[in-house]
Amino acid sequence: MKSNQTENNLPEPTKAELEILQVLWEFGPSTVRFVNDKLNEQREVNYTSTLKQMQILTEKGILKRDESQMKHIYIPVEAEEKTKDQLLDRFVNTLYKGSASKLMMQLLGNEKTSKSDIKEIKRLLDSMD
C-alpha cells in the first residue's frame, strides 16, 4: 500500500495534524499546552490527544522537539508555504490530473466565489503577463 507522502518524502499530515501545524505556523514554536489551548478555541480537544498527535508529528519528521528546557517546545520542520505548495500540488495532480486551469474553472464556477475573490484573481492574472 502506498503511503501518503509529499514530494520531499515527509508524510502528508492528516486534518488534525494540519490544525496543529496551523497553530504553530501562526504563533511560532510552542508547547503542547499552548497548542491545545488554541485548538480548544475552535472545538473541544483533550490535552492527551494533542500531545499524542504532536508526538506522532515528531516521529513523522514534520515537527521537531526542543527538549533543552523543562517544557518541550515543538517547531515545524518545513515552512508553511512549502508544505501548502506540496499539498496543493498533490491535490491538483490527484483530482485534476495536474491541470491548474481545471481547478480554477471548478473554483470560479463555485457559488461561494465572491466578486472580490474574482477581482483579486483577475489582478493576479494581469500581473503574470
MMTF fields as JSON, N, C-alpha, C and O atoms, coordinates in Angstrom:
{
  "mmtfVersion": "1.0.0",
  "mmtfProducer": "UNKNOWN",
  "numBonds": 515,
  "numAtoms": 516,
  "numGroups": 129,
  "numChains": 1,
  "numModels": 1,
  "chainsPerModel": [1],
  "groupsPerChain": [129],
  "chainIdList": ["A"],
  "bondAtomList": [4, 2, 8, 6, 12, 10, 16, 14, 20, 18, 24, 22, 28, 26, 32, 30, 36, 34, 40, 38, 44, 42, 48, 46, 52, 50, 56, 54, 60, 58, 64, 62, 68, 66, 72, 70, 76, 74, 80, 78, 84, 82, 88, 86, 92, 90, 96, 94, 100, 98, 104, 102, 108, 106, 112, 110, 116, 114, 120, 118, 124, 122, 128, 126, 132, 130, 136, 134, 140, 138, 144, 142, 148, 146, 152, 150, 156, 154, 160, 158, 164, 162, 168, 166, 172, 170, 176, 174, 180, 178, 184, 182, 188, 186, 192, 190, 196, 194, 200, 198, 204, 202, 208, 206, 212, 210, 216, 214, 220, 218, 224, 222, 228, 226, 232, 230, 236, 234, 240, 238, 244, 242, 248, 246, 252, 250, 256, 254, 260, 258, 264, 262, 268, 266, 272, 270, 276, 274, 280, 278, 284, 282, 288, 286, 292, 290, 296, 294, 300, 298, 304, 302, 308, 306, 312, 310, 316, 314, 320, 318, 324, 322, 328, 326, 332, 330, 336, 334, 340, 338, 344, 342, 348, 346, 352, 350, 356, 354, 360, 358, 364, 362, 368, 366, 372, 370, 376, 374, 380, 378, 384, 382, 388, 386, 392, 390, 396, 394, 400, 398, 404, 402, 408, 406, 412, 410, 416, 414, 420, 418, 424, 422, 428, 426, 432, 430, 436, 434, 440, 438, 444, 442, 448, 446, 452, 450, 456, 454, 460, 458, 464, 462, 468, 466, 472, 470, 476, 474, 480, 478, 484, 482, 488, 486, 492, 490, 496, 494, 500, 498, 504, 502, 508, 506, 512, 510],
  "bondOrderList": [1, 1, 1, 1, 1, 1, 1, 1, 1, 1, 1, 1, 1, 1, 1, 1, 1, 1, 1, 1, 1, 1, 1, 1, 1, 1, 1, 1, 1, 1, 1, 1, 1, 1, 1, 1, 1, 1, 1, 1, 1, 1, 1, 1, 1, 1, 1, 1, 1, 1, 1, 1, 1, 1, 1, 1, 1, 1, 1, 1, 1, 1, 1, 1, 1, 1, 1, 1, 1, 1, 1, 1, 1, 1, 1, 1, 1, 1, 1, 1, 1, 1, 1, 1, 1, 1, 1, 1, 1, 1, 1, 1, 1, 1, 1, 1, 1, 1, 1, 1, 1, 1, 1, 1, 1, 1, 1, 1, 1, 1, 1, 1, 1, 1, 1, 1, 1, 1, 1, 1, 1, 1, 1, 1, 1, 1, 1, 1],
  "groupList": [{"groupName": "MET", "atomNameList": ["N", "CA", "C", "O"], "elementList": ["N", "C", "C", "O"], "formalChargeList": [0, 0, 0, 0], "bondAtomList": [1, 0, 2, 1, 3, 2], "bondOrderList": [1, 1, 2], "singleLetterCode": "M", "chemCompType": "L-PEPTIDE LINKING"}, {"groupName": "LYS", "atomNameList": ["N", "CA", "C", "O"], "elementList": ["N", "C", "C", "O"], "formalChargeList": [0, 0, 0, 0], "bondAtomList": [1, 0, 2, 1, 3, 2], "bondOrderList": [1, 1, 2], "singleLetterCode": "K", "chemCompType": "L-PEPTIDE LINKING"}, {"groupName": "SER", "atomNameList": ["N", "CA", "C", "O"], "elementList": ["N", "C", "C", "O"], "formalChargeList": [0, 0, 0, 0], "bondAtomList": [1, 0, 2, 1, 3, 2], "bondOrderList": [1, 1, 2], "singleLetterCode": "S", "chemCompType": "L-PEPTIDE LINKING"}, {"groupName": "ASN", "atomNameList": ["N", "CA", "C", "O"], "elementList": ["N", "C", "C", "O"], "formalChargeList": [0, 0, 0, 0], "bondAtomList": [1, 0, 2, 1, 3, 2], "bondOrderList": [1, 1, 2], "singleLetterCode": "N", "chemCompType": "L-PEPTIDE LINKING"}, {"groupName": "GLN", "atomNameList": ["N", "CA", "C", "O"], "elementList": ["N", "C", "C", "O"], "formalChargeList": [0, 0, 0, 0], "bondAtomList": [1, 0, 2, 1, 3, 2], "bondOrderList": [1, 1, 2], "singleLetterCode": "Q", "chemCompType": "L-PEPTIDE LINKING"}, {"groupName": "THR", "atomNameList": ["N", "CA", "C", "O"], "elementList": ["N", "C", "C", "O"], "formalChargeList": [0, 0, 0, 0], "bondAtomList": [1, 0, 2, 1, 3, 2], "bondOrderList": [1, 1, 2], "singleLetterCode": "T", "chemCompType": "L-PEPTIDE LINKING"}, {"groupName": "GLU", "atomNameList": ["N", "CA", "C", "O"], "elementList": ["N", "C", "C", "O"], "formalChargeList": [0, 0, 0, 0], "bondAtomList": [1, 0, 2, 1, 3, 2], "bondOrderList": [1, 1, 2], "singleLetterCode": "E", "chemCompType": "L-PEPTIDE LINKING"}, {"groupName": "LEU", "atomNameList": ["N", "CA", "C", "O"], "elementList": ["N", "C", "C", "O"], "formalChargeList": [0, 0, 0, 0], "bondAtomList": [1, 0, 2, 1, 3, 2], "bondOrderList": [1, 1, 2], "singleLetterCode": "L", "chemCompType": "L-PEPTIDE LINKING"}, {"groupName": "PRO", "atomNameList": ["N", "CA", "C", "O"], "elementList": ["N", "C", "C", "O"], "formalChargeList": [0, 0, 0, 0], "bondAtomList": [1, 0, 2, 1, 3, 2], "bondOrderList": [1, 1, 2], "singleLetterCode": "P", "chemCompType": "L-PEPTIDE LINKING"}, {"groupName": "ALA", "atomNameList": ["N", "CA", "C", "O"], "elementList": ["N", "C", "C", "O"], "formalChargeList": [0, 0, 0, 0], "bondAtomList": [1, 0, 2, 1, 3, 2], "bondOrderList": [1, 1, 2], "singleLetterCode": "A", "chemCompType": "L-PEPTIDE LINKING"}, {"groupName": "ILE", "atomNameList": ["N", "CA", "C", "O"], "elementList": ["N", "C", "C", "O"], "formalChargeList": [0, 0, 0, 0], "bondAtomList": [1, 0, 2, 1, 3, 2], "bondOrderList": [1, 1, 2], "singleLetterCode": "I", "chemCompType": "L-PEPTIDE LINKING"}, {"groupName": "VAL", "atomNameList": ["N", "CA", "C", "O"], "elementList": ["N", "C", "C", "O"], "formalChargeList": [0, 0, 0, 0], "bondAtomList": [1, 0, 2, 1, 3, 2], "bondOrderList": [1, 1, 2], "singleLetterCode": "V", "chemCompType": "L-PEPTIDE LINKING"}, {"groupName": "TRP", "atomNameList": ["N", "CA", "C", "O"], "elementList": ["N", "C", "C", "O"], "formalChargeList": [0, 0, 0, 0], "bondAtomList": [1, 0, 2, 1, 3, 2], "bondOrderList": [1, 1, 2], "singleLetterCode": "W", "chemCompType": "L-PEPTIDE LINKING"}, {"groupName": "PHE", "atomNameList": ["N", "CA", "C", "O"], "elementList": ["N", "C", "C", "O"], "formalChargeList": [0, 0, 0, 0], "bondAtomList": [1, 0, 2, 1, 3, 2], "bondOrderList": [1, 1, 2], "singleLetterCode": "F", "chemCompType": "L-PEPTIDE LINKING"}, {"groupName": "GLY", "atomNameList": ["N", "CA", "C", "O"], "elementList": ["N", "C", "C", "O"], "formalChargeList": [0, 0, 0, 0], "bondAtomList": [1, 0, 2, 1, 3, 2], "bondOrderList": [1, 1, 2], "singleLetterCode": "G", "chemCompType": "PEPTIDE LINKING"}, {"groupName": "ARG", "atomNameList": ["N", "CA", "C", "O"], "elementList": ["N", "C", "C", "O"], "formalChargeList": [0, 0, 0, 0], "bondAtomList": [1, 0, 2, 1, 3, 2], "bondOrderList": [1, 1, 2], "singleLetterCode": "R", "chemCompType": "L-PEPTIDE LINKING"}, {"groupName": "ASP", "atomNameList": ["N", "CA", "C", "O"], "elementList": ["N", "C", "C", "O"], "formalChargeList": [0, 0, 0, 0], "bondAtomList": [1, 0, 2, 1, 3, 2], "bondOrderList": [1, 1, 2], "singleLetterCode": "D", "chemCompType": "L-PEPTIDE LINKING"}, {"groupName": "TYR", "atomNameList": ["N", "CA", "C", "O"], "elementList": ["N", "C", "C", "O"], "formalChargeList": [0, 0, 0, 0], "bondAtomList": [1, 0, 2, 1, 3, 2], "bondOrderList": [1, 1, 2], "singleLetterCode": "Y", "chemCompType": "L-PEPTIDE LINKING"}, {"groupName": "HIS", "atomNameList": ["N", "CA", "C", "O"], "elementList": ["N", "C", "C", "O"], "formalChargeList": [0, 0, 0, 0], "bondAtomList": [1, 0, 2, 1, 3, 2], "bondOrderList": [1, 1, 2], "singleLetterCode": "H", "chemCompType": "L-PEPTIDE LINKING"}],
  "groupTypeList": [0, 1, 2, 3, 4, 5, 6, 3, 3, 7, 8, 6, 8, 5, 1, 9, 6, 7, 6, 10, 7, 4, 11, 7, 12, 6, 13, 14, 8, 2, 5, 11, 15, 13, 11, 3, 16, 1, 7, 3, 6, 4, 15, 6, 11, 3, 17, 5, 2, 5, 7, 1, 4, 0, 4, 10, 7, 5, 6, 1, 14, 10, 7, 1, 15, 16, 6, 2, 4, 0, 1, 18, 10, 17, 10, 8, 11, 6, 9, 6, 6, 1, 5, 1, 16, 4, 7, 7, 16, 15, 13, 11, 3, 5, 7, 17, 1, 14, 2, 9, 2, 1, 7, 0, 0, 4, 7, 7, 14, 3, 6, 1, 5, 2, 1, 2, 16, 10, 1, 6, 10, 1, 15, 7, 7, 16, 2, 0, 16],
  "groupIdList": [1, 2, 3, 4, 5, 6, 7, 8, 9, 10, 11, 12, 13, 14, 15, 16, 17, 18, 19, 20, 21, 22, 23, 24, 25, 26, 27, 28, 29, 30, 31, 32, 33, 34, 35, 36, 37, 38, 39, 40, 41, 42, 43, 44, 45, 46, 47, 48, 49, 50, 51, 52, 53, 54, 55, 56, 57, 58, 59, 60, 61, 62, 63, 64, 65, 66, 67, 68, 69, 70, 71, 72, 73, 74, 75, 76, 77, 78, 79, 80, 81, 82, 83, 84, 85, 86, 87, 88, 89, 90, 91, 92, 93, 94, 95, 96, 97, 98, 99, 100, 101, 102, 103, 104, 105, 106, 107, 108, 109, 110, 111, 112, 113, 114, 115, 116, 117, 118, 119, 120, 121, 122, 123, 124, 125, 126, 127, 128, 129],
  "secStructList": [7, 7, 7, 7, 5, 7, 6, 6, 1, 7, 5, 7, 7, 7, 2, 2, 2, 2, 2, 2, 2, 2, 2, 2, 2, 2, 2, 7, 1, 5, 7, 2, 2, 2, 2, 2, 2, 2, 2, 6, 6, 6, 1, 7, 7, 7, 2, 2, 2, 2, 2, 2, 2, 2, 2, 2, 2, 2, 2, 2, 6, 1, 3, 3, 3, 3, 7, 1, 1, 1, 1, 7, 3, 3, 3, 3, 1, 1, 7, 2, 2, 2, 2, 2, 2, 2, 2, 2, 2, 2, 2, 2, 2, 2, 2, 2, 6, 6, 7, 2, 2, 2, 2, 2, 2, 2, 2, 2, 2, 1, 6, 6, 7, 7, 2, 2, 2, 2, 2, 2, 2, 2, 2, 2, 2, 2, 2, 6, 7],
  "xCoordList": [0.833, 0.0, 0.883, 1.858, 0.535, 1.322, 1.009, -0.16, 2.038, 1.804, 1.623, 2.112, 0.917, 0.698, 1.928, 2.112, 2.774, 3.981, 4.08, 3.711, 4.583, 4.807, 6.079, 6.806, 6.35, 7.481, 8.826, 9.718, 8.989, 10.261, 10.316, 11.16, 9.405, 9.346, 8.891, 9.01, 8.372, 7.73, 6.293, 5.654, 5.776, 4.387, 3.42, 3.664, 2.326, 1.306, 0.551, 0.092, 0.409, -0.294, -1.794, -2.389, -2.391, -3.836, -4.505, -3.825, -5.833, -6.571, -6.246, -5.984, -6.264, -5.97, -4.533, -4.27, -3.616, -2.215, -2.068, -1.272, -2.828, -2.787, -3.291, -2.786, -4.281, -4.774, -3.657, -3.512, -2.885, -1.746, -0.701, -0.184, -0.395, 0.581, 0.131, 0.947, -1.167, -1.678, -1.388, -0.994, -1.581, -1.298, 0.194, 0.566, 1.033, 2.483, 2.957, 3.829, 2.403, 2.785, 2.343, 3.057, 1.166, 0.653, 1.385, 1.699, 1.661, 2.201, 3.672, 4.27, 4.254, 5.654, 5.834, 4.853, 7.086, 7.378, 6.597, 6.552, 5.975, 5.051, 5.055, 5.521, 4.518, 4.331, 3.038, 2.197, 2.897, 1.66, 0.49, -0.579, 0.681, -0.396, -0.903, -2.111, 0.022, -0.375, -1.166, -2.219, -0.652, -1.333, -2.716, -3.696, -2.797, -4.078, -5.064, -6.241, -4.601, -5.471, -6.015, -7.192, -5.167, -5.603, -6.601, -7.589, -6.356, -7.29, -8.651, -9.692, -8.632, -9.873, -10.69, -11.854, -10.106, -10.864, -11.829, -12.832, -11.515, -12.336, -13.283, -14.451, -12.76, -13.532, -12.847, -11.684, -13.581, -13.018, -12.02, -12.346, -10.807, -9.746, -9.058, -8.663, -8.913, -8.224, -6.722, -6.124, -6.134, -4.687, -3.909, -2.958, -4.313, -3.569, -3.65, -2.715, -4.762, -4.888, -3.911, -3.246, -3.833, -2.901, -1.466, -0.656, -1.154, 0.189, 0.542, 1.621, -0.351, -0.092, 0.085, 0.983, -0.776, -0.661, 0.693, 1.33, 1.122, 2.396, 3.573, 4.588, 3.447, 4.487, 4.548, 5.634, 3.4, 3.352, 3.956, 4.719, 3.614, 4.187, 5.712, 6.417, 6.206, 7.659, 8.26, 9.302, 7.605, 8.076, 8.073, 8.952, 7.087, 6.985, 8.022, 8.261, 8.635, 9.612, 8.99, 9.659, 7.711, 7.018, 7.273, 7.325, 7.432, 7.809, 9.14, 9.531, 9.82, 10.974, 10.691, 9.944, 11.298, 11.036, 12.32, 13.352, 12.235, 13.361, 13.184, 12.269, 14.07, 13.99, 14.983, 15.254, 15.523, 16.555, 15.989, 16.739, 14.677, 14.04, 13.093, 12.826, 12.596, 11.686, 10.432, 9.99, 9.867, 8.715, 9.233, 9.974, 8.837, 9.275, 8.578, 7.379, 9.355, 8.845, 8.845, 9.837, 7.731, 7.591, 7.692, 7.158, 8.392, 8.686, 8.427, 8.888, 7.696, 7.512, 8.851, 9.661, 9.072, 10.309, 10.283, 11.286, 9.138, 9.003, 8.218, 7.356, 8.525, 7.782, 6.356, 6.092, 5.452, 4.041, 3.861, 3.156, 4.482, 4.305, 4.769, 4.102, 5.888, 6.406, 5.452, 5.174, 4.958, 4.027, 2.744, 2.251, 2.205, 0.972, 1.182, 0.312, 2.329, 2.629, 2.642, 2.086, 3.273, 3.358, 1.979, 1.656, 1.166, -0.177, -1.063, -1.851, -0.93, -1.716, -1.309, -2.169, -0.008, 0.467, -0.132, -0.601, -0.113, -0.665, -2.163, -2.668, -2.873, -4.312, -4.634, -5.503, -3.935, -4.181, -3.825, -4.561, -2.709, -2.311, -3.3, -3.596, -3.809, -4.714, -6.115, -6.677, -6.675, -8.065, -8.264, -9.327, -7.252, -7.4, -6.36, -6.126, -5.737, -4.728, -3.656, -3.171, -3.305, -2.242, -2.667, -1.82, -3.933, -4.41, -4.885, -5.948, -4.077, -4.462, -5.675, -6.498, -5.796, -6.944, -8.25, -9.269, -8.243, -9.453, -9.833, -11.012, -8.831, -9.088, -9.689, -10.67, -9.107, -9.608, -11.037, -11.861, -11.334, -12.686, -13.681, -14.782, -13.299, -14.158, -14.367, -15.49, -13.292, -13.386, -14.25, -15.092, -14.03, -14.776, -16.241, -17.097, -16.53, -17.91, -18.646, -19.867, -17.922, -18.496, -19.241, -18.711, -20.44, -21.242, -20.63, -21.041, -19.667, -19.042, -17.985, -17.498, -17.621, -16.611, -17.214, -18.159, -16.661, -17.195, -16.648, -15.668, -17.303, -16.832, -15.437, -14.61, -15.178, -13.843, -12.789, -11.65, -13.164, -12.241, -11.917, -10.757, -12.955, -12.763, -11.896, -11.022, -12.14, -11.333, -9.862, -8.968, -9.621, -8.242, -7.585, -6.4, -8.341, -7.803, -7.44, -6.386, -8.306, -8.016, -6.743, -5.902, -6.609, -5.416, -4.169, -3.147, -4.25, -3.127, -2.772, -1.598, -3.792, -3.552, -2.947, -2.048, -3.436, -2.886, -1.428, -0.635, -1.07, 0.316, 1.262, 2.48, 0.694, 1.516, 1.889, 2.77, 1.223, 1.509, 2.842, 3.213],
  "yCoordList": [-1.175, 0.0, 1.245, 1.323, 2.214, 3.435, 4.378, 4.598, 4.937, 5.87, 7.272, 7.582, 8.116, 9.493, 10.303, 10.677, 10.574, 11.331, 12.486, 12.356, 13.626, 14.761, 14.525, 13.564, 15.416, 15.225, 15.096, 14.41, 15.736, 15.664, 14.476, 14.424, 13.524, 12.277, 12.423, 11.474, 13.582, 13.692, 13.218, 13.526, 12.483, 12.015, 13.198, 14.259, 12.988, 14.029, 14.099, 13.072, 15.311, 15.424, 15.188, 15.504, 14.628, 14.429, 15.781, 16.776, 15.801, 17.032, 17.525, 18.711, 16.625, 17.008, 17.517, 18.468, 16.886, 17.33, 18.701, 19.521, 18.955, 20.269, 21.365, 22.488, 21.043, 22.025, 22.418, 23.589, 21.45, 21.712, 22.553, 23.524, 22.175, 22.937, 24.387, 25.307, 24.585, 25.958, 26.806, 27.966, 26.236, 26.966, 27.3, 28.43, 26.329, 26.546, 27.557, 28.374, 27.518, 28.495, 29.898, 30.871, 30.004, 31.322, 31.914, 33.104, 31.081, 31.598, 31.267, 31.762, 30.444, 30.081, 28.909, 28.337, 28.547, 27.412, 27.504, 28.554, 26.374, 26.399, 25.082, 24.051, 25.158, 23.959, 23.264, 23.84, 22.021, 21.274, 22.012, 22.124, 22.509, 23.223, 24.411, 24.606, 25.204, 26.374, 25.956, 26.523, 24.961, 24.475, 23.953, 24.261, 23.164, 22.616, 23.722, 23.638, 24.747, 25.869, 26.552, 26.906, 26.736, 27.37, 26.482, 26.98, 25.188, 24.263, 24.287, 24.199, 24.406, 24.422, 25.695, 25.749, 26.707, 27.903, 27.6, 28.293, 26.555, 26.168, 25.006, 25.013, 24.025, 22.832, 22.173, 22.449, 21.301, 20.646, 19.568, 18.663, 19.68, 18.712, 18.393, 19.305, 17.119, 16.707, 16.968, 16.798, 17.383, 17.627, 16.394, 16.507, 15.219, 13.997, 13.69, 13.124, 14.059, 13.862, 14.771, 14.342, 16.028, 16.97, 16.507, 16.533, 16.082, 15.58, 14.41, 14.39, 13.445, 12.262, 12.649, 12.147, 13.545, 13.994, 14.674, 14.446, 15.49, 16.193, 15.228, 15.421, 14.198, 13.157, 12.408, 12.108, 12.111, 11.423, 12.318, 11.846, 13.61, 14.545, 14.595, 14.729, 14.488, 14.467, 13.179, 13.209, 12.056, 10.77, 10.764, 10.167, 11.426, 11.501, 12.453, 12.438, 13.283, 14.248, 15.561, 16.382, 15.774, 17.007, 18.101, 19.283, 17.703, 18.616, 18.172, 17.01, 19.12, 18.758, 19.289, 20.252, 18.651, 18.973, 19.468, 18.799, 20.654, 21.213, 20.782, 21.234, 19.901, 19.354, 20.015, 19.491, 21.162, 21.803, 22.475, 22.803, 22.68, 23.275, 22.258, 21.2, 22.594, 21.674, 21.432, 20.294, 22.51, 22.378, 22.201, 23.04, 21.109, 20.855, 21.812, 22.068, 22.334, 23.258, 22.537, 21.912, 22.627, 21.979, 23.019, 24.123, 22.635, 23.538, 22.805, 21.676, 23.423, 22.779, 22.67, 23.597, 21.551, 21.344, 22.163, 22.77, 22.176, 22.891, 24.184, 24.279, 25.167, 26.418, 26.182, 25.25, 27.025, 26.906, 26.895, 26.037, 27.826, 27.949, 26.69, 26.233, 26.136, 24.93, 23.749, 23.002, 23.587, 22.49, 22.657, 21.698, 23.869, 24.119, 23.902, 23.354, 24.328, 24.104, 22.612, 22.19, 21.821, 20.377, 19.723, 18.854, 20.138, 19.581, 19.988, 19.184, 21.238, 21.704, 20.965, 20.563, 20.783, 20.029, 18.628, 18.154, 17.976, 16.617, 16.619, 15.746, 17.599, 17.731, 17.935, 17.257, 18.865, 19.154, 17.941, 17.594, 17.303, 16.121, 14.973, 14.265, 14.787, 13.678, 13.919, 13.051, 15.084, 15.336, 15.987, 15.843, 16.7, 17.443, 17.054, 17.787, 15.888, 15.367, 16.413, 16.499, 17.191, 18.182, 19.481, 20.34, 19.652, 20.837, 21.927, 21.82, 22.973, 24.108, 24.818, 25.351, 24.829, 25.512, 24.797, 25.455, 23.458, 22.73, 23.055, 23.204, 23.163, 23.548, 24.946, 25.168, 25.893, 27.264, 27.341, 28.082, 26.587, 26.596, 26.069, 26.602, 25.043, 24.489, 25.533, 25.741, 26.181, 27.194, 28.377, 28.854, 28.84, 30.005, 29.68, 30.562, 28.429, 28.006, 27.797, 27.646, 27.786, 27.588, 28.856, 29.96, 28.699, 29.852, 30.606, 31.73, 30.015, 30.657, 31.681, 32.434, 31.724, 32.665, 34.066, 34.338, 34.944, 36.307, 37.186, 36.841, 38.334, 39.293, 39.797, 40.025, 39.969, 40.433, 39.353, 39.67, 38.083, 36.997, 37.012, 36.893, 37.159, 37.188, 38.389, 38.271, 39.534, 40.733, 40.478, 40.855, 39.848, 39.551, 38.558, 38.688, 37.566, 36.589, 37.289, 37.019, 38.188, 38.953, 39.772, 39.819, 40.421, 41.227, 40.351, 40.741, 39.193, 38.259, 37.803, 37.77, 37.452, 37.022, 38.14, 37.895, 39.359, 40.512, 40.743, 41.119, 40.519, 40.734, 39.665, 39.844, 38.549, 37.453, 37.676, 36.994, 38.627, 38.897, 39.544, 39.827],
  "zCoordList": [0.0, 0.0, 0.0, 0.747, -0.841, -0.959, 0.199, 0.513, 0.837, 1.933, 1.368, 0.281, 2.115, 1.702, 2.066, 3.224, 1.076, 1.334, 0.356, -0.811, 0.84, -0.015, -0.807, -0.557, -1.776, -2.686, -1.973, -2.472, -0.826, -0.132, 0.824, 1.719, 0.625, 1.381, 2.82, 3.595, 3.201, 4.506, 4.349, 3.343, 5.311, 5.218, 5.149, 5.725, 4.434, 4.345, 5.658, 6.158, 6.237, 7.512, 7.366, 6.336, 8.411, 8.465, 8.763, 9.015, 8.73, 9.03, 10.442, 10.642, 11.406, 12.795, 12.925, 13.662, 12.214, 12.249, 11.598, 12.055, 10.536, 9.891, 10.824, 10.798, 11.646, 12.626, 13.591, 13.941, 14.01, 14.908, 14.185, 14.738, 12.948, 12.168, 11.977, 12.032, 11.755, 11.572, 12.815, 12.699, 13.978, 15.227, 15.301, 15.618, 15.012, 15.098, 14.055, 14.349, 12.851, 11.823, 12.218, 11.972, 12.832, 13.199, 14.399, 14.41, 15.418, 16.67, 16.908, 17.864, 16.057, 16.222, 17.172, 17.648, 17.45, 18.329, 19.63, 20.271, 20.015, 21.156, 21.921, 21.436, 23.138, 23.957, 23.545, 22.854, 23.982, 23.743, 24.394, 23.794, 25.603, 26.319, 25.503, 25.37, 24.958, 24.176, 22.942, 22.649, 22.222, 21.014, 21.377, 20.699, 22.446, 22.875, 23.234, 22.883, 23.925, 24.285, 23.032, 22.979, 22.031, 20.781, 20.041, 19.5, 20.012, 19.352, 20.051, 19.401, 21.375, 22.148, 21.94, 22.335, 21.333, 20.982, 19.832, 19.655, 19.049, 17.898, 18.219, 17.83, 18.925, 19.285, 20.474, 20.766, 21.154, 22.337, 21.924, 21.156, 22.443, 22.168, 23.491, 24.218, 23.807, 25.027, 24.913, 23.851, 26.024, 26.06, 25.606, 24.833, 26.086, 25.741, 24.248, 23.681, 23.61, 22.162, 21.416, 20.474, 21.848, 21.217, 21.428, 20.501, 22.653, 22.946, 22.033, 21.439, 21.918, 21.083, 19.619, 18.943, 19.13, 17.736, 17.497, 16.469, 18.428, 18.271, 18.368, 17.699, 19.189, 19.246, 17.91, 17.414, 17.339, 16.045, 14.963, 14.12, 14.985, 14.012, 14.132, 13.132, 15.349, 15.57, 15.01, 14.356, 15.268, 14.734, 13.202, 12.58, 12.6, 11.136, 10.534, 9.326, 11.389, 10.893, 10.453, 9.826, 10.775, 10.397, 11.436, 11.098, 12.691, 13.772, 14.355, 14.25, 14.966, 15.8, 17.188, 17.36, 18.177, 19.573, 20.222, 20.185, 20.817, 21.569, 23.014, 23.7, 23.47, 24.826, 25.778, 26.859, 25.377, 26.188, 27.437, 28.356, 27.479, 28.645, 29.279, 28.709, 30.458, 31.132, 30.288, 30.133, 29.746, 28.855, 27.429, 26.92, 26.798, 25.431, 24.477, 24.589, 23.537, 22.526, 21.187, 20.811, 20.47, 19.169, 18.06, 18.165, 16.993, 15.882, 14.57, 14.403, 13.629, 12.319, 11.578, 11.613, 10.921, 10.168, 8.876, 8.5, 8.201, 6.931, 7.121, 7.995, 6.299, 6.307, 5.827, 5.068, 6.273, 5.906, 4.388, 3.856, 3.699, 2.251, 1.518, 0.589, 1.923, 1.266, 1.471, 0.533, 2.685, 2.969, 2.166, 1.571, 2.146, 1.397, -0.104, -0.781, -0.617, -2.037, -2.364, -3.378, -1.506, -1.733, -1.654, -2.463, -0.684, -0.55, -1.726, -2.224, -2.167, -3.309, -4.579, -5.363, -4.789, -5.96, -5.97, -7.004, -4.826, -4.736, -5.017, -5.724, -4.463, -4.667, -6.151, -6.698, -6.797, -8.215, -9.071, -9.995, -8.77, -9.545, -9.382, -10.344, -8.173, -7.901, -8.455, -9.124, -8.182, -8.545, -9.91, -10.515, -10.399, -11.652, -12.696, -13.657, -12.496, -13.423, -13.745, -14.873, -12.744, -12.889, -13.548, -13.794, -13.84, -14.559, -13.6, -12.989, -13.484, -12.65, -13.235, -12.49, -14.562, -15.18, -14.84, -14.63, -14.782, -14.394, -12.947, -12.626, -12.085, -10.696, -10.636, -9.927, -11.376, -11.367, -11.902, -11.365, -12.95, -13.507, -12.474, -12.339, -11.76, -10.7, -9.603, -9.144, -9.191, -8.141, -8.57, -7.809, -9.794, -10.271, -10.519, -10.44, -10.815, -11.014, -9.702, -9.688, -8.621, -7.295, -6.868, -6.987, -6.384, -5.972, -4.797, -4.51, -4.121, -2.971, -3.388, -2.544, -4.679, -5.146, -5.161, -5.901, -4.342, -4.237, -5.355, -6.015, -5.555, -6.558, -6.201, -7.084, -4.909, -4.504, -4.767, -5.11, -4.606, -4.939, -6.43, -6.824, -7.256, -8.71, -9.107, -9.966, -8.484, -8.752, -8.403, -9.16, -7.272, -6.845, -7.796, -8.102, -8.268, -9.232, -10.532, -11.107, -11.003, -12.229, -12.062, -12.959, -10.893, -10.623, -10.656, -11.221, -10.065, -10.045, -11.461, -11.83, -12.253, -13.629, -14.474, -15.279, -14.293, -15.03, -14.685, -15.548, -13.426, -13.003, -13.545, -13.536, -14.019, -14.549, -16.015, -16.538, -16.685, -18.105, -18.322, -19.461]
}
